[in-house]
């Protein structure tokens, strides 16, 4: 049988498996379809025996028993109980419990069906569904002690889950904040590195400009040194060129006067400045 560690031992094992005597007591001899009811009743009784003996196939017998006009809710409930023993029978069990609930006005049976429905949901870790199931069981039978106990357990587990989720959310937020802080620090470091690189580049540019200026100054000094130095009292090359240009202009003027005088048949006395 299945068990849930944090719940009462009754979880998934609580059953209303009526004895054959109880089945007979609930039989109505005035039922018009007596042969069908007799067959269905027999299936229910045989299913109870097989279930109590731990044999397989009880769920199929209870399914046949649901054809009994009066015992159908009991058969459906017992089928649900037997289905809970199967590995993959929880969903089918819950459907059987719902048929039992829908077909009876017996609050005790309704409470047990809701209780076992909730138990199956607990086994599947569906706390919200289980809590609603236990509440439904208590609404049908406020004195259902097992339902009250398991409801308290389910609510406690729900609160634990919420606390864990809150802690996880806080941890996630802290992790995100830490990541953001690390990213901010990295961004600041990158900006500082870029600034340092820019400062180094500016210093290098200034140094290159200074080196170029120093080279230019050295070149200018070298050019001045390479120029011939004028000896005191000696005419410089530039002054000599100016004098020669002046002499050439004077010579041209004299030649022009001679040509003019010759054309007029006169003698001209030429005086030169040198």
Buried (B, 14 or more C-beta within 10 A) or exposed (E): EBEBEEBBEBBBBBBBBBEBEBBEEEBEEEBEEEEEBEBBBBBBBBBBBBBEEEEEEBBBBBBBBBBBEBBBBBBBBBBBBBBBBEEEBBEBBBBBBBBBBEBBEBBEBBBBBBBBBBBBBBBEEBBEBBBBBBBBBBBBBEEBEBBBBBBEBBBEBBEEEEEEEEEEEEEEEEEEEEEEEEEEEEEEEEEEEEEEEEEEEEEEEEEEEEEEEEEEEEEEEEEEEEEEEEEEEEEEEEEEEEEEEEEEEEEEEBEEEEEEBEEEEEEEEEEEEE
